[in-house]
Amino acid sequence: MRIGDAAVAAGMTPRALRYYEQQGLVTARRTPSGHRVYDAEDIRRLKAVRALRDAGLTVGDVRAFAHLLHTMPADGVPDLIPRAPDSGNCPAMEAVARRRLADLDARIERLSHLRARLAARLGEPVAGVPEPGERGKQAGPGAAVRAGADSGPLFRLDAAPPPDAALRA
């Protein structure tokens, strides 16, 4: 199938499909006239890429284990860990996903702190927002933390491991 049909089948735009091809996540065959052609395996691979991206992984993260995308089951990505026959979980993919999770936790902590500082400068009440690196020293678990009337709850990170713990493991 051609790029437009393949993009629709994979749930993305032709531009995204071209980008993933440029990044080495899929390789299109070409017709004699130069048009890209994709098959069912390409679509399955693109759906896996899309599911991994939707889960929070970057293109670079997915590229780190692109050679394993063929092990993904046809019905989706199970908990970000592909299962090849008789091999169990894939430690490479799990390690990449855990590093991304730690990175997201660190970003959330930094953004929560920045938000609290801005709210304080605007004169809004700020309660229970820890300084960066102060996780676990705030109010008890489940405490609602709000900064401003319409801000909603801030992210709670006191149960998460330190951001660099996954990198040392």
MOWO-V983123 format. One record per helix or strand. SS is the DSSP state (@ for helix, = for strand). FROM is the first residue (numbers start at 0). LEN is the number of residues. If there is no record, write none. Layout:
ss;from;len
SS;FROM;LEN
SS;FROM;LEN
//
This chain:
ss;from;len
@;2;8
@;13;9
=;28;2
=;35;2
@;39;15
@;58;6
@;65;6
=;83;1
=;87;1
@;90;31
=;145;1
=;152;1
@;164;4
//
